[in-house]
Amino acid sequence: SYPLSKGAKMWYTGARHQMKGTLCMDIKLNQVIFHLLDAGASEPVLSDRPMDMDANLYEYFTLCLEKAFASDDGKNCRFLPDSAFLQEMQQNQDFIDLSRRIAGVVFDQMLQYPDIPSGDLAIVDFSVQGVPYYGVLKLNYRPGYTHVTNVMGNGQCSTIAPQRTILPGNPKADEAALIDRANLTIRLIEKRYTMDDKKDFYLSTRVFSCTQALPEKEKLKAVCETAVAAVQAAYPEAAELEDVPPFDGGTETAVELMVRNQAVENTIAVEDVRARIEEQYPLAAPAFDEALAETGVTPTDRVTVSPARMKRLESRSFKTERGIEIKIPAELCNSDEAVEFIHSAGGGLSILIKDVLV
């Protein structure tokens, strides 16, 4: 691992707590090796040794990993039995050689399918609370500009020059694989690119050979929509439900709030949602079970919800035709003492906000 001075540790810890939208985890970096994958070149530039780390780089890669773990674009997958990568990882104990092989496979895909963007690949040997992991972080290039000064005769002239291989300004990987070496599972953030005349994933299908799974945000959407539909079907009249505000979408608000309230440390257990439905909307529980089975979400699933999405779930937004937007905390939407929703004869909706301080 990389030793940090006492001052660097204090700076690093403070910087992490200032960052928003991440989960602070007990991540320990052991080594990071960096490879350059520019499809415009004939071959990749592969490193022969790990990076020399300072506090800035330690923070950068730690935050990349934290954000990858917290991202609701991630999906929890398992290696297929015939995964060539899994066999290589289990047999090859040379981290540098393994990282070069991963980079070579990714680069081959980039050459074969030009839609896959060029980028740099960081292969990270790290642990989370003592559990060993490998991280594969792809930082795709962005076009940008930098300044250039030219000396001409007795004078100099500064200008700007386009750059094709600028790395992301924020510590966030565009594509990532977090490989649990103890349980042989993989958390994957990937994108679809045009391959053989159709959009498809290349990391799960051609690099790691792992199962397909729903991204966490799709799981959350499936759980919410299934719960709402089940409650609405079981209780078609709003009057049959308690604590549901009398306005269009009231059932959605109440049920979505119930789902959100099951979150513990940004994770929602599907079995907890099922238990709350059984408790609050007992007639809807069988329909929830049946519909959920068709979404690909299992009763034992745990859904990771990013801090940013959790924050968005805390309020409901209402916007008028003239552009006036009002955000109301979700729990207050169910309180007649705070907000009242009034239907007009023409089908419109008015909002009466009570106890306004001026």
SENUKE-552759 format. One record per residue: z, y, x of N, C-alpha, C in turn. Coordinates in steps of 0.001 Angstrom, whole numbers, plus 524288, in hexadecimal, padded with zeros to 5 digits. Layout:
REM residues N
ZYXZYXZYX
...
END
This chain:
REM residues 358
800007FB5B8035480000800008000080000804DA80379
7FF2280967801117FEB880E378040E803DA8112F803D2
8068C811E08084880B7A814CF8083480A7381A9780769
80D8B81D058040580D2D8229F80327812348253180500
811B6829E6806FE8164B82CCC8089B8198782E42803CF
81E7582FCE8049D821C8831518003981F75835DC7FD35
81D5C839B98000B81AFA83E367FD6B8163183CAD7FA5C
812F3839337FC8D80E428377A7F9D480FAE834777F4EC
813D7831307F53A8157682E3E7F09E81733831E97EC42
81A34836007EDA481C03839BE7E9B58176583C987E747
8139D83E297EA8F80EFA840EA7E88E80BDB83D5C7E4FC
80B2F838817E6AF80815834BF7E3AC80A9C833B57DE63
80FD7832D17DE5681296831C57D9758122F8366C7D5CA
812D183B277D7C88126783FCA7D47C80CFA8406D7D244
808FC83F5A7D56B8039683FE27D3918027A83C147CF30
8048A837547CF9E8039C833727CB83805F8835397C658
80AB38375C7C68A80D4E838E97C1B380AD983DC97BF54
807DE840B47C25880533845447C03C80025843CA7BD7A
7FE0783F2C7BEA47F92483D847BC477FA2683BCF7B6B0
7F6B083D637B31B7F73883BF47ADA07F350837A17AC58
7F4B18347E7A86A7F110830897A69F7F12D82B8B7A9D0
7F54182AAE7ACF07F5A8825D87AFDA7FAEF8235D7AED4
7FB4981E697B0148003881BAD7AFC58024E81B047B54D
8071381CAC7B64B8095681BF77BB7580ADC8163E7BC1B
8089D813A97BFFC8097D80E257C0DB80B6F80D677C66F
80DE8808F77C74880FCF807AE7CC8280B5E8051B7CF8B
807BC8085B7D17A803308067E7D454804148073F7DA2B
803078032D7DD248037B8036A7E2D47FE35802067E539
7FBE1805AC7E7FA7F6E4804B87EA937F7D4801F27EFC9
7F4D77FDD97F0BE7F5197FB1E7F5B87F0A57FCBD7F94E
7EBD97FCAD7F73D7E75C7FE687FA527E2DA7FFAB7F6A3
7DF9E803527F85D7DB078050C7F5747D6628050D7F924
7D22B802937F7897CD65802B67FAA57C91A805297F753
7C5F3808787F9BF7C25080BE37F6EE7BCBB80AB47F8A7
7B948809A97F4D37B3D0808777F5E67B04C80C5B7F30D
7ABF080DD77F56A7A849811987F32E7A39180EBA7F102
7A2AC80F657EBF179E7680C987E94779A978108B7E701
796E88121C7EA25792E1815D37E88378DC2812DA7E7E3
78C048125B7E2F37874180F5E7E1EE78274811D87E466
782DD816C67E5F877E7F819497E89577DC48176F7EE29
781A8814B37F0427814F812867F58677F8C80CD87F529
77DC580AC57F96C77BD68055E7F96778040801667F957
784E5803007FB147894E7FF727FB2C78E5A802987FACA
792A68000F7F93479799802E27F8BB79A01803F77FE0B
79D88807CF7FE327A091808E9802E57A5EE8067280219
7A6CC801FA804A27AB8E7FEED803D77AF637FFDA8084C
7B43E800CE806EB7B84A801C680AD67BA297FCAC80D3E
7BBEC7FD03812157BDF57F87B814F17C3DE7F87C81543
7C6617FCA2813577CC0F7FCFA813977CE0A8005080F1D
7D2F77FFAA80DA87D533802D7809747D5838089980AF1
7D63F80BDF806F47D6C18117E807C47DC00812CB80A3C
7DC118170280D3F7E1048194980EF27E30281CBC80A7E
7E7B981BB0808B87E9C181E48804107ED988229D8057D
7ED27826FA802A97F12C82B03802DB7F33482BB87FD4D
7F6AD82F7A7FC857F90F830307F7607F500831897F333
7F105834997F4A17ED088361B7F0D17E9E8831677EEF7
7E83B82E257F29A7E535829897F1277E89A825927EE3B
7ED75825097EFE07F10B821797ED327F1A0823107E778
7F251828267E6A17F2C682A1D7E1417EDB68294C7DE3D
7E94982A5A7E0B47E44182A007DE0F7E3588247D7DBF9
7E3F8820997DF527E2CD81B457DDAA7E6FC8191E7DA03
7EBD581AB97DAB37EFEB819097D7167EEDA81B1D7D199
7ED4A820167D1457EC0F822597CC277E73981FCA7C9C3
7E35881E877CD077DEC481BAC7CB0A7E06D816917C876
7E3F3813C17CB0C7E5C180EBF7C8F47E8FC80F877C400
7EC828135F7C4097EFAF814687BF677EC47815B17BAB5
7E85E819027BB8E7E4F881A7C7B73F7E1C3815DA7B54F
7E035812787B8E27DD4980DD67B74A7E0AB80A367B400
7E5998098D7B5887E927806547B2727EA15808BC7AD0E
7EA9C80DEB7ACD37EBF0810987A7F07E7408116F7A46B
7E285811267A6897DDDD8127A7A3807DD1380ECC79EDE
7DC058110F79A517DADA80DB9795D67D51A80C38795A5
7D22F80D89799CF7CCF580B6179A747CD2D8060A79D17
7D1C08049A79F267D2577FFA57A1D07D27A7FB1D79E01
7D0F57F68679FF17D1357F1CB79CCB7D35B7ED617A021
7D6B77EA4379DC97D9507E6097A08D7D6017E1137A03C
7D43A7DF317A4B07D0927DACE7A4E17D2C57D66D7A848
7D0347D1E37A7DF7D17D7CD6C7AB327CC867CB7A7ADD7
7CD287C98A7B2947C8B17C7757B5687C6B37C2837B2C7
7C1937C1EA7B2B97BF3E7BD167B0D97C01D7B8CB7B4DF
7C04E7B3E87B3247C1627AF9F7B6DC7BD857AF647BB61
7B89F7B0EC7BA777B4AF7B09D7BE987B3DE7B5D37C164
7B7A77B95A7C1107B7297BE7A7C38F7B6DA7BDEF7C97E
7B2797BF917CBB47B1D87BF627D1657B5B57C3177D406
7B6D27C78E7D1927BA8C7CB3D7D3D77BFF87C8D37D418
7C1A47C6397CFE37C6D47C3CF7CFDB7C74A7BFCF7D448
7C35D7BC8E7D4F77C3807B8AD7D91E7C3B87BB467DE7B
7C0A97BF777DF267C0B07C24B7E4197C60B7C4AF7E52B
7C85F7C7127E1297CD717C9A67E1D37D1B27C5AE7E331
7D17C7C1107E0D17D57A7BD257E1D07D4F37BAB67E73C
7D0287BA907E9417CF417B7F27EE417CF317BBBE7F2DD
7CDB67C09A7F1EA7CD147C45B7F6247D1FC7C7BC7F69D
7D4F97C6E77FAAC7D9C77C9E47FB827D8E17CEA27FF01
7D4087CF79800A87D2AC7D3FA803E97D14C7D88880050
7D4FB7DC2B7FFAF7D4457E0677FBEA7CF747E3B07FD2A
7CE967E4D98021D7CA217E820803937C5057E55A80249
7C4AF7E05D803AF7BFE77DD708028E7BF0A7DCFF7FCA9
7C3357DC077F9B67C2BE7DBA17F4017C0D27E0C77F1B7
7C2E77E5207F3B27C14A7EA3B7F1AB7BB867EB3F7F2C6
7B9B27E9A57F75C7B4337EA5F7F8BD7B0B27E7137F53D
7B2707E26B7F3D97AF5B7DF0B7F06A7AF017E1667EAE9
7B35E7E3877E9087B34F7E6157E3E27AF7D7EAA47E3F1
7AFDD7EDE37E7FA7AC607F2697E8697A6B07F0B17E8A9
7A59B7EC697EB737A0417EA887EBE279E097E8C47E6AA
7A13D7E61C7E38679F727E4597DE5B79E657E9037DAD1
7A1ED7ECDA7DAD77A1287F1887D7A279C387F4707D954
79B6A7F4EB7DE73796D07F7B67E06D791CC7F4E37DEDC
791CE7EFB17DEFE78D347ECB47DD4E78BD77EDDE7D7A1
78FDB7EE617D45578EE37EFB47CED878C957F52F7CE57
78E727F8CE7D18F78C6D7FE287D16B786AD7FE587D308
7853E7FB3B7D6E777FC77FB237D88E77C527F8A27D46F
77E617F4A97D1CD77B417F1DC7CDE577ABA7F5027C8E2
77EC97F7FA7C79477EC77FAF17C2AC77FEA800B17C3DF
77BE0803E97C44C77C8A8096B7C5E477FE980CA77C237
780D380ACC7BD797841180DCA7B9D4789C980DDE7BB7F
78B7180A1C7BEA6790D4809FF7C09A7916B80E467C4BA
79507811E17C40A7955B8165D7C7A17978D814EA7CCF7
795E7817E67D0D6798168174D7D61279DAD819627D62D
7A0B08177F7D9E47A60F8194A7DA5B7A8AD816C37DEFC
7AD80818447DFEE7B095815E07E40E7B453811F07E19C
7B57480DCD7E4847B8B3809927E2867BD9F809217E5CF
7C21E809E57E3497C727809397E5E37C96A803F87E434
7CA71800917E7FB7CCFD7FB937E6E47D2A17FC1B7E8B5
7D64A7FB437E51B7DBCB7FC707E61D7DF0A7F7727E5D4
7E21B7F68A7E9C37E60D7F2657E9CA7EB3B7F5077E87A
7ED747F3BF7E3F47F2327F66C7E23A7F58C7F2BB7DF02
7FA1F7F48E7DD917FD927F1857DA2F7FFE97F5197D60D
8013A7F2C07D199803D37F5827CD4E808D67F2937CC21
80D3D7F5047CD5A812577F2907CCA2812757ED2B7CF37
810227ECDC7D3D8810437E8157D6E080BE77E4407D5B6
808D37E5317D19C804827E1AC7D03E7FFB27E33F7D366
7FD417DF9F7D6467F8C77E1157D9977F3CF7E1EF7D663
7F0F47E6027D7C47EC1B7E7697D51D7E7E47E8B17D91C
7E3107E8147D76F7DE9D7EA8F7D9F37DC6D7EE877D613
7DB0A7F3157D7FB7D8847F7077D4BA7D31D7F8327D6C8
7CF4F7F8787D3477C9FE7F9F77D4A57C8CF7FEFA7D1A3
7C863803557D4747C7B5808797D2117C26080AA37D389
7BF0080B717CFB77B9D180D9C7D0C77B9CB8135F7CF49
7B8CD816A47D32A7B8B081C507D2767B2FD81E057D290
7B0C481ECD7CDF87AB35820137CD9E7AA29825A47CF71
7A5AB8265D7D1F27A43B82B7C7D3FB7A2E382F3F7CF94
7A3E7834397D0887A24F8386C7CD0C79F2483C607D036
79B2583EAA7CDED79854842CC7D0BF79BA6847B97D0EF
79B2C84AA97D51C79E3284F707D5A479BCE852FC7D9BF
79EB9856FD7DB3779CDA85ACA7DF177A12E85BE67E303
79F9C85D4B7E7B47A34E85F147EB9F7A0DA863B37EE7E
7A40F866917F1627A1F386B167F4287A014869827F99A
79C2A86C3B7FB69799E986B4780092798FA8708D8032E
79A51870FB8082C79958875C780B227956B874A580F7A
791338779180F8A78D2D877008138978D3F87BC581724
78CED87ACB81C3078CAF87F008200F786F787FF38215B
78539884D28208677FBF8862B8218577F9A88AF282517
77DF088A40829F777DC488E9582DAB783358909B82EC3
783EE895A682DD1789058980582EC678C7189831829E6
78A8F895F08259A78D938961E820C078E3C890B981E5E
7911D8909F81A1D791E688BB7817677915088C9A8118E
78FCC8887280EE278ED8888C78093C791618841A8069A
794908851F802A479720880EF7FFB27943A880117FA99
793F987B347F8FC7915E879D07F41C7940C874F57F1E1
79200872EC7EDAB7941686E0E7EB8778FDE869E57EBD1
79198865077EC6C78DF2860B37ECFB78F8785C5C7E93B
78BCA859E77E69F78D0D8559B7E30878EFC850D17E5FF
792A884E1B7E3B0794BC849407E5D779427844FB7E1B6
7926C8406C7E3517916283C2E7DF9E795DC838447DF4B
79954838517E31779D478342C7E3707A2D0836637E369
7A3EC839E07DFAA7A92F83C027DF197AC908380F7DC35
7B14D837257DE227B4ED833917DB8D7B7D0836607D724
7BA1F833687D3737BD0A835DC7CF307C158839717D139
7C20483DE27CEA67C60D841897D04D7CB8283FC27CEDB
7CBF283C907CAB27D10183A9F7C9027D1C3835027CADE
7D69D833607CBCE7D7A082DFE7CD6F7D70682A2E7C8E6
7D22A829027C7917D1168256D7C33D7CC178226D7C472
7CC6281D427C4387C7D5819FC7C53B7C46C819B47C05C
7BF4C819EB7C1197BBB0819647BCB17BB88813CC7BAB4
7BBDF810197BE507BBFF80A8C7BD067C0398081A7C061
7C2EF8043D7BE487C755802107C1397C8717FC7C7BF91
7CA897F9877C34A7CC7A7F4467C23E7D1D67F3CB7C4B9
7D5BD7F2507C1AC7DB0E7F1937C3907DC427EBC37C310
7DC8C7E91C7C7737DCC47E3687C77F7E24D7E19E7C8C1
7E4C87DF277C4F37EA017DCF17C5A57E96C7D7C37C88B
7EAFB7D7A87CD7B7EA287D3097D0B37EE087CEAF7CF79
7F23C7CFEC7CCA57F60D7CBEC7CB2C7F4457C9037C640
7F2887CBF87C2597F0EF7C9907BD607EB177C8B97BCF4
7E81E7CAAC7C0CF7E2677CA317C0D47DFFB7CC7C7BBE7
7E1F07D1167BA6F7DF9D7D40E7B6307DD487D90B7B87B
7D9FF7DB917B56F7D7587E03D7B7637D7157E4507B30B
7D8CB7E8FC7B4437D84C7ED667B0A47D3957F08A7B26A
7CFD77F1337AEDA7CAB77F32B7B0507C9617F8257AD57
7C7717FC017B0387C515800AD7ADEF7BF6D800AE7AFAE
7BBDE800067AC067B65C7FF9E7AD737B2F48026B7A982
7AE13803557AB017AA5D806167A7B77A55F802E47A73E
7A2A0803DE7A30579D988013B7A2317993E804527A4D6
795BD801807A75C79121803D67A9BD78C588009D7A845
787C1803017A8A3782EC800507A748781AF7FC367AB61
781797F7577A9A3780267F2F27AD0077C987EF4A7A9F5
778187EE2C7AC26774527EAB77A98D7731C7ECAA7A40C
772267F1C87A3A6770757F44B79ECC774987F46479A84
779887F3C379BE577DAD7F442797FB782A57F62879AA1
785F47F8B37979178AEA7FAA27998D78EC87F61279A0A
791387F5B079E85794E37F16379F48798D27F2DF7A386
79D167EFDC7A3C47A0F07F07E7A7E179F357ED5F7ACA6
7A0497EF6D7B14579F067EC737B5F57A3E07EA9A7B8E9
7A84F7ED567B8577ACF97EBB37BB257AF107E68A7B902
7AFAB7E62D7B3E27B1D67E16A7B1977AE007DCDF7B1CF
7A8F07DE027B1397A5227D9C57B0DC7A2E37D81C7B621
7A2557DBCB7B9D379F727DA9B7BE9B7A2997DB1E7C3A0
7A7017DDCA7C35D7AA2D7DE747C8127AEF67DAEF7C7EC
7B2107DB3C7C3C07B6F07D8517C3837B6997D35F7C031
7B2DC7D30C7BCAC7B24D7CE7D7B9267B7677CD797B632
7B8857D0F57B28B7BD4B7D0687AF717BC027D0DF7A9AD
7BFC37CF957A66B7BEFC7CFB87A0CA7BE3A7D54A79EEA
7BB947D5DE79A7C7BB0F7DAED797F47BFDC7DBD47947E
7C17F7E097794207C6057E1E9790E27C5557E76578EC7
7C8387E89D78AA17C8057EDDD788707CAF27F1A978BEE
7C8E27F66A78CC87CBFD7FA7478F677D0DA7FBAC78C2C
7D4DD7FD9578EB97D9CB7FE9478C127D9338027A78799
7D5E1806827884F7D54480A4E784117D298807D477F5E
7CF29803F1780447CCA58013277BF27D08F7FD9E7793A
7D4277FB5977C447D8447F82D779E87DBB47FB8477658
7DD37800257784E7E07F8039D775327DDB28053577031
7D8A280677770B37D591807EB76C1A7D55C8037076839
7D4987FEAA76A2E7D4527FA1F766BA7D9787F939763F1
7DDD87F9BA766C57E2FF7F8EB764627E3FF7FD067602A
7E2DE80204761667E3C08063975D9D7E05880588758C8
7DB44804B7759987D7AA8044D7552C7D8E97FF84751DA
7DA527FB37754597DBA87F6787516C7E09F7F74474E3D
7E47F7F9CB7509E7E9627FAC474DD17E8837FE5F74931
7E58480291749F87E4718064B745C57E18A803A174151
7DD70800A8742A07DA517FE0B73E967DD957FA2073B87
7E1017F75273E457E4487F37173B9F7E8107F607737D4
7EA687FA677397A7EE187FD2F736177EB477FF8973165
7E6B9801E3732497E3D08043B72DF57E2138002772A06
7E09C7FB8472BE77DEE47F75D7285B7E3797F53472533
7E7FC7F4C8727B37EC8A7F2917250F7EF2A7F6767216D
7EE937FB7B722A17F1037FF9571F757ECDE803A971E13
7E9658027D71A717E50B8060E719437E6CD80B4471705
7EB5F80B82714A07ED5881065712737F173812A071623
7F0A381790717B37F455819FE71B597F9DC81A187192D
7FA4B81A42714027FF7581A7E7119D8029781583712AA
7FFCC8114E7140C8027E80C697151E8052D80C6C71A75
803BF8103571DC0805F881086722F980A0B814CC72348
80E0B813E97265D811FD817E7727478109381AF972C30
811F181FF272C24811468234C730CE80B9F823EA73275
807F7823C372EB98027D824C472FF9800F9829EA72D77
7FF5582DCE7308E7FE0C832E872E547F9668329D72AAE
7F96F835A5726737F54683560722817F064838657241F
7ED9F8367B728167E8B3838E8729847E523834C472BDA
7E01B835C772BB37DC5B8320672DC87DDA9830CC73370
7DDF982BE5734AA7DF5D82A6E739FF7E532829C873AB8
7E84082A677368C7EDE3829DD737127EF8782481738EA
7ECED82078736E37EE3A81B31738867ED2D81A7673E55
7E8B081C987401E7E77981C317459F7EBBB81EB1748F4
7ED6B82362747577F1688262C74A577F66A822F574AB4
7F829820E97464C7FD0E81E03746357FCB8819087496B
7F87781626748DC7F7F78112A74B9A7F702812057516F
7F3BF815EB752C37F2D88170A7584E7F7E4818C575AFB
7FB1581BC2758338001D81D6475A5D80396818A275B3F
80367814F975790806758102E75828804B980D2075CFC
7FF8980CBD75DCF7FD7F809FB762667FF3180CBF76762
7FE8D811F17678C7FFF7814E376C3F805B98144476D88
80902814007699380EA0813B976A798105C80E8A76CDF
80CD080AD376D3C80E28805D076FB380D74806077759D
80B8C80A6C7779F80A7B80ADA77D3780F8E80AF078058
80FBD807C47845F8140F807AF7881F811A38082178D83
812D680C6A7902F8109480D687955A80AA280CF179531
8084E80F87791588029E80FD5790CB8001080A8778FCB
80302806E578DA0800DE801C878C3C802768007B786A7
7FEA87FEB1783917FFAD7FD2C77E2F7FED77F74D77DB3
802D37F47B77C0C802687EEDE77B2C800697EDF3775A0
7FC3B7EAEC775217F9F87E9E276FFC7FDED7E72F76C76
8012E7E3CE76EB88050F7E11676B83809137E4E676948
80A2B7E93D76C0280DB27ED35769E980B327F00D7654B
806167F127765C88034A7F39C7616A803657EFFE75CAE
802767EAF975D9C802877E71D75956807E47E6EC756BC
80C0C7E738759D7811597E715757AE812707EBE47544F
810887F08875612811717F54C752FE80E587F52674DDC
809927F2FB74E09806897F27F74939809547EEDE7456C
80B507EA8F7476580E377E6DF7441E812F87E986741AE
815627ED0C744A481A197EFB3742CB818DB7F41A73EF5
814DA7F75774035813D07FBF773D1280FAD7FB15738E1
80BD17F7C7739FD8078B7F6CA73655806B37F0E3735D5
80A6B7EE09733A180A3B7E84C733B48054D7E5FE73142
8032D7E88372D4C7FE817E65C72ABB7F9B57E6AC72E49
7F9E67EA0B732427F55D7EAC9735B17F5627E71A73A60
7F9B77E48273B6B7FA247E14B740227F6117DCEC7406A
7F5327D9DB73C3E7F1417D5AF73CA47EBC77D7C973DC0
7EA5A7DC1273B327E5277DE4F73C167E4A27E059741A5
7E8DD7E27D743CD7E8CA7E45A749327E7CA7DFD674CF4
7EA737DB7974C247E9BA7D6EB74F887E41A7D50074F5D
7E1F77D4A774AB17DCB47D28A74A087D89F7D62174C6F
7D9137DB3974B777D5317DEE974D7A7D5A17DF8A75362
7DA6C7DF5A755717DB247E01075B0B7D88E7DBA775E1C
7D89C7D6FB75BF07D6447D28075EA37D0737D34875F92
7CDEE7D67F75C637C84C7D75F75CE87C6FC7DB98760E7
7CAE17DE74762CD7C9E97E2C6766747C9FC7E11B76C2B
7CC0E7DC8176D477CCA67DAD5772B07D1FC7DC14774EB
7D5487DECF771F27DAA07DFEF773937DE207DB82771AE
7E15F7D9717751B7E4C27D512773B27EA3E7D7067725B
7ED347D3FA76F5D7F2857D5A076DED7F61D7D66777295
7F4E57D3F8777067F84D7D47A77B9E7F67D7D8BE77F5B
7F2587DB8277DF97F0517DF9F781647F4287E427781DD
7F3F77E6AD786627F6CE7EB877874D7F2C27EF9C788BE
7F2B77F3ED786057EEBE7F7F0786AD7F0F57FC6B789ED
7EE537FD9178E497EFE180201791897ED7F806FB78F48
7F0C280AED78E817EEFE80FEB78C657EFF5814187908D
7EBD1816CB792157EC6681ABD7962B7F00281F1D79454
7F2D9821AE797EA7F63382613796647F32F82A517937F
7EE4F82B51795217EB3A82F5D792867EA2282DDE78CDE
7E8E3828EC78BEB7E7D48273A786897ECD1827307834E
7F134825BE785B47F626825E9782E77F74582B7478115
7F60982F3A784667F6F9834AD782F87F37A8364277E69
7EE888347677E807EAFC835C477A337ECB9833427751A
7EF4382EBB775637F11082C1A770AF7F5CF82EC276E3E
7F83183250771327FCE6834D876F3B7FBC88390376B2F
7F6E883A7A76A737F5B383EA0766B07F0AD83D61763C0
7F01C83FE175F2D7EB5183F8C75C197E8BD844E875C1E
7E392844F075CA07E0B3849D875CE17DD9584A9F757DE
7DDED84F49755B57DAFE850B6750FB7D7CB8559375239
7D2D585591750A47CF56859E2751E87CC6A85BA274D10
7CC52860C774C267C984862EA747A67C3C4863AF748F5
7C0A7864B3744E57BB1C865A8745BB7BA2786A8674903
7BDDD86E1A7490D7BD49872EF74C0F7BF76872767518C
7C12686DC87530E7C2BF86CEB7586C7C88386D7D75983
7CBB586E79755797D15986ECF756517D37F86949756F3
7D6478686475B407D8558632B75C567DE478635075C79
7E0AB85F88759DE7E65D85F24759A97E7EB859B675B82
7EBB38597D75F1F7EDC685482760E67F35F853F575EFB
7F47784F8D75C7D7F99D84E9875A427FBC48498875C92
800958499275E75802E3844B07605F802748405F75C44
8010283BB575DF57FFDF8377975A458048283649756BB
8094883664758FB80DC58350B755B580EC18391275177
80D1983E0A7525080DE78420D74E54809F9841A0749EB
8059C83EDC74ADD801D283E18746A48042483AEC74231
808458380D7435080AC6834D873F5380FA38377673D15
8106583C7B73E348150283F3C73C5581366843A2738A2
8149784317733A88135F8472A72FDC8167A84C21730E1
81ABB84BB0733CF81DE085045734EF81B57853B073917
817B58518573C1E81534854767404680FAB8561F73EE5
80CB58528973C85807358538473B52805FD8513C735F8
802EB8541D732F7801388522372DDE7FB418525672D9F
7F8DF84E0072C0A7F33384DA072B977F1C584DE2725CC
7EE71851B8724727ED37852D171EF97E762851F671E05
7E62284EAD71A517E0B284DAF718DD7DEEF851BE714D6
7DA3E853BD715927D7FD85743711B27D4B18541770DE2
7D36F856757097F7D04E853C6705877CAEB8525B70799
7C8E68557670B4A7C3B68546870D6D7C3B18506F711D0
7C82184E1C712F17C86484A29717057C9FA84C3771C50
7CB0C8514F71CBE7CCAB85380721BC7D26185266722DC
7D400853A6727817D959852B0729297DB9B857A672B7C
7E03A85932729BB7E2FF85DA972BDF7E80D85BC272E63
7E9C185E8A7326C7EE8585D19735337F26E8617E734AC
7F70186041732A57FB49863FE7322C7FF53862B97365F
7FFCE8663873A34803858657773E77808808687373D31
80CDA865D273D21811C48682173B5F8152B869DE73FF6
818B486D8073EDC81C8786F60742B0819E38717D7479C
815F9874E0746EA813468773974B56816A787BA074D86
8175D87BB6752A181A5D87FE27552F81694883F375736
81784888F0755D88141688D357579C817618914C75A69
END
